[in-house]
Amino acid sequence: MPEADVVKQAKKFYEDVPMKTEGFFLKGAGALDWGMKNRLSRIFNPKTGRTVMFAIDHGYFQGPTTGLERIDLTIVPLMYYADAIMLTRGILRTTVPPTLNKPIVMRCSGGPSILKELSNEELAVDIEDAIRMNVSAITLQVFIGGEFETRSVHNMTRLVDMGIRFGIPTMAVTAVGKDMVRDARYFRLACRICAELGAQIIKTYYIEDGFSTVTASCPVPIVMAGGKKIPEIDALTMAYKAIQEGAAGVDMGRNIFQSDAPEAMMQAIHKVVHENMKPTEAYKLYETLKNEQKKD
């Protein structure tokens, strides 16, 4: 039996100091459970409220994408520079070192390949497998306006329900079909629907006109999708504008791993997101790091 705590006058209960109740730094997350907040705090840096997510899940519908042919050789070394990694369970199990101490955002939807109608997706991962692999968030595509819109929204609500049950946040990715108009009105609609139906994070595309209205009208954090490969200065500028207009981070893939100097690009993006570095300065940093890495 443990010894009883000896009552001493010297004990300090600080009766005159009220207990501090911490708020939470992330938009719309104040009422979430402790476990979910903890996982969100792994993905988003509590000091800045932002994240640099590294997306390498492209193979789930388009196979060995350029730059992702040998993830073990070219991609794993880059993971250490990111705040979080977005990928599939197959790559996580087969290729990512379990010693990598980075939060994982795991792709949980799939079905059609690039050869078919992409909106015809289903949930493709059981929540128990997400728990088994200790992921920090789960994610899927939502095709607002797509042929299978209702199915994709239902997929999302089912994933949200499973995530809430076990304290794992869900990130909804607003997929845009080739025939859809990419404007503020569309993205306000898509992002708001996903947030209203329970997603804790939204990933969407940057637009030049009205992006701030998209972030302002969405009650949860928005992470900017990197999209197709563009020149490095343009990608840095896009990331900077998105952050200044309310995004809580970026999720870049091709603009990192298809860059001439992926490691340098990752570091430059990090400066833009977490330190508000201007695009011109970030590009100078990119060029400097690129030249140094060539020498090595």
C-alpha positions in Angstrom: 0.0 0.0 0.0 1.5 3.4 -0.9 2.4 5.7 1.9 -0.1 8.4 2.7 0.8 11.9 1.6 2.0 13.7 4.7 0.1 17.0 5.1 2.6 19.9 5.3 1.9 23.5 5.7 4.4 24.1 2.9 2.1 22.7 0.3 1.2 25.2 -2.3 -2.3 25.3 -3.8 -2.1 28.9 -5.2 -5.6 29.7 -4.1 -5.2 33.3 -5.4 -4.2 32.2 -8.9 -7.2 31.0 -11.1 -6.5 28.0 -13.3 -5.6 29.1 -16.8 -7.9 27.6 -19.5 -6.0 27.5 -22.7 -7.8 28.4 -25.9 -6.8 26.8 -29.2 -4.8 28.5 -32.0 -6.5 26.9 -35.0 -9.6 28.4 -36.6 -12.9 26.6 -35.8 -11.2 23.9 -33.6 -12.0 25.3 -30.2 -14.8 22.7 -29.4 -12.9 19.7 -30.7 -11.8 16.9 -28.4 -8.3 16.8 -26.9 -7.0 14.0 -29.2 -8.1 15.8 -32.3 -6.6 19.1 -31.2 -3.4 17.3 -30.5 -3.3 15.8 -33.9 -4.0 19.1 -35.5 -1.2 20.6 -33.5 1.2 18.1 -35.1 0.1 19.2 -38.6 -0.1 22.9 -38.0 2.8 24.7 -36.2 1.3 26.1 -33.0 3.7 29.1 -33.2 2.5 30.2 -36.6 -0.8 28.4 -37.0 0.4 27.2 -40.5 1.7 24.1 -42.2 3.8 23.1 -45.2 2.3 19.8 -46.3 4.1 17.6 -48.8 1.6 15.9 -51.2 2.9 12.7 -52.8 -0.4 10.8 -53.2 -0.8 11.3 -57.0 -0.1 7.6 -57.7 -3.4 6.5 -56.3 -5.1 7.4 -59.6 -2.4 8.2 -62.1 0.3 5.7 -61.3 4.1 6.5 -61.2 3.9 10.3 -61.7 7.0 12.1 -63.0 9.2 12.7 -59.9 7.5 9.9 -57.9 8.9 6.9 -59.8 11.3 6.0 -56.9 9.9 7.5 -53.7 12.5 5.7 -51.6 15.3 7.5 -53.5 14.0 10.9 -54.4 11.1 11.7 -52.0 11.9 10.2 -48.6 14.9 12.6 -48.1 12.6 15.6 -48.7 10.1 14.5 -46.1 12.3 15.7 -43.3 11.8 19.3 -44.5 8.0 19.2 -44.5 5.6 19.8 -41.6 3.3 17.0 -42.7 3.2 14.3 -45.4 0.1 13.5 -47.5 0.3 10.1 -49.0 -1.4 6.7 -49.4 -1.3 3.8 -47.0 0.6 1.7 -49.6 3.5 4.1 -49.8 3.4 4.6 -46.0 3.8 0.9 -45.4 6.2 0.0 -48.1 8.5 3.0 -48.4 8.4 5.5 -45.5 10.8 4.8 -42.6 8.8 4.3 -39.4 11.5 6.4 -37.7 10.2 9.5 -39.7 8.7 11.7 -37.0 6.3 13.6 -39.2 2.5 13.7 -39.0 0.8 11.7 -41.7 -2.3 12.8 -43.6 -3.5 9.6 -45.2 -5.5 9.4 -48.5 -8.6 7.4 -47.9 -10.5 7.6 -51.2 -10.0 5.8 -54.5 -11.5 3.8 -57.2 -11.3 5.2 -60.7 -8.0 5.8 -62.5 -7.2 8.7 -64.6 -8.7 6.8 -67.5 -12.2 7.0 -66.0 -14.6 9.5 -64.4 -12.6 10.6 -61.3 -15.7 11.7 -59.3 -16.8 8.0 -59.1 -14.8 7.4 -55.9 -15.4 5.3 -52.9 -13.9 5.2 -49.4 -10.8 2.9 -49.8 -9.4 2.7 -46.3 -10.8 1.4 -43.1 -10.6 3.7 -40.1 -8.9 0.9 -38.1 -6.0 0.9 -40.5 -5.6 4.7 -40.1 -5.5 4.2 -36.4 -3.1 1.2 -36.8 -0.7 3.4 -38.7 -0.9 6.3 -36.2 -2.0 8.9 -38.8 -2.7 12.5 -37.8 -5.4 13.1 -40.3 -7.4 11.3 -43.0 -8.4 12.8 -46.3 -10.4 12.4 -49.5 -11.6 14.2 -52.6 -15.0 15.9 -52.7 -16.3 16.6 -56.2 -18.8 19.5 -55.8 -20.5 19.8 -59.2 -19.1 16.5 -60.4 -21.1 13.6 -61.9 -20.9 11.7 -58.6 -21.2 14.8 -56.3 -23.6 13.2 -53.8 -21.5 10.0 -53.5 -18.3 12.0 -52.8 -20.1 14.2 -50.2 -21.5 11.0 -48.6 -18.0 9.5 -48.6 -16.8 12.6 -46.7 -19.5 12.6 -44.1 -18.8 8.9 -43.4 -15.1 9.6 -43.0 -15.8 12.6 -40.8 -18.0 10.4 -38.6 -15.3 7.7 -38.3 -12.7 10.4 -37.6 -14.7 12.0 -34.8 -15.3 8.6 -33.2 -11.5 8.1 -32.8 -10.2 11.7 -32.6 -8.7 11.9 -36.1 -9.4 15.1 -38.2 -10.6 14.9 -41.8 -9.3 17.0 -44.6 -11.6 17.5 -47.5 -10.0 18.2 -50.9 -12.1 20.2 -53.3 -11.6 18.5 -56.6 -12.4 20.6 -59.7 -13.5 18.8 -62.9 -12.1 19.8 -66.3 -15.5 21.4 -67.3 -15.9 23.5 -64.1 -15.2 27.2 -63.7 -12.4 27.9 -61.2 -13.7 31.1 -59.6 -14.3 32.4 -56.1 -18.0 31.6 -56.3 -17.3 27.9 -56.9 -14.6 27.6 -54.3 -16.8 29.4 -51.7 -19.5 26.9 -52.4 -17.3 23.8 -52.3 -15.3 24.8 -49.2 -18.3 25.9 -47.2 -20.2 22.7 -48.0 -17.3 20.6 -46.8 -16.9 22.6 -43.6 -20.7 22.6 -42.9 -20.7 18.9 -43.2 -17.9 18.4 -40.7 -14.5 18.5 -42.3 -11.9 20.0 -39.9 -9.5 21.1 -42.7 -10.2 22.0 -46.3 -7.6 21.8 -49.2 -8.5 24.0 -52.2 -6.9 25.9 -55.0 -5.7 29.5 -55.1 -7.4 32.0 -57.4 -6.2 35.5 -58.1 -9.6 37.1 -57.8 -11.5 36.7 -54.5 -9.4 34.0 -52.7 -9.7 36.1 -49.5 -13.5 35.7 -49.7 -13.0 31.9 -49.8 -10.9 31.8 -46.7 -13.1 34.3 -44.9 -16.3 32.4 -45.5 -14.9 29.0 -44.5 -15.0 28.4 -40.7 -12.1 25.9 -40.7 -8.5 26.2 -41.9 -7.9 26.2 -45.6 -4.7 24.7 -47.0 -3.8 25.8 -50.5 -3.3 23.0 -53.1 -0.1 23.4 -55.1 -1.6 22.2 -58.4 0.3 21.6 -61.6 4.0 22.4 -62.0 4.7 26.1 -62.7 8.0 28.1 -62.5 9.5 28.3 -59.1 9.0 32.1 -58.7 5.3 31.7 -59.7 4.8 28.9 -57.1 6.5 31.0 -54.4 4.3 34.0 -55.3 1.2 31.9 -55.3 2.0 30.5 -51.9 2.7 34.0 -50.5 -0.5 35.4 -51.8 -2.5 32.5 -50.5 -1.0 32.9 -47.0 -1.5 36.7 -47.0 -5.1 36.2 -48.1 -6.0 33.8 -45.2 -4.7 30.3 -46.0 -3.4 28.3 -43.1 -0.7 26.7 -45.2 0.1 25.0 -48.4 0.0 21.4 -49.6 2.5 21.2 -52.5 3.6 18.2 -54.5 4.6 18.7 -58.1 5.9 22.2 -57.4 8.3 20.6 -55.0 9.3 17.2 -56.4 9.3 18.3 -60.0 11.4 21.4 -59.2 15.0 21.6 -60.5 16.1 21.6 -56.8 13.3 20.1 -54.6 15.2 20.4 -51.3 15.9 24.1 -52.0 12.3 24.7 -53.0 10.9 23.0 -49.9 13.0 25.3 -47.7 12.0 28.4 -49.6 8.3 27.5 -49.3 8.8 27.0 -45.6 10.2 30.6 -45.3 7.2 32.0 -47.2 4.6 30.1 -45.1 6.1 30.4 -41.6 8.1 33.7 -41.9 6.1 35.7 -44.5 9.2 35.9 -46.7 8.4 37.9 -49.8 8.5 35.8 -53.1 11.5 37.7 -54.5 13.5 37.0 -51.4 12.4 33.4 -51.3 13.4 32.9 -54.9 16.9 34.3 -54.1 17.1 31.8 -51.2 16.0 29.1 -53.6 18.7 30.0 -56.1 21.4 30.2 -53.4 20.5 26.8 -51.9 20.2 25.3 -55.4 23.7 26.4 -56.2 25.1 25.1 -52.9 23.5 21.8 -53.3 24.9 21.4 -56.8 28.4 22.0 -55.4 27.8 19.2 -52.8 
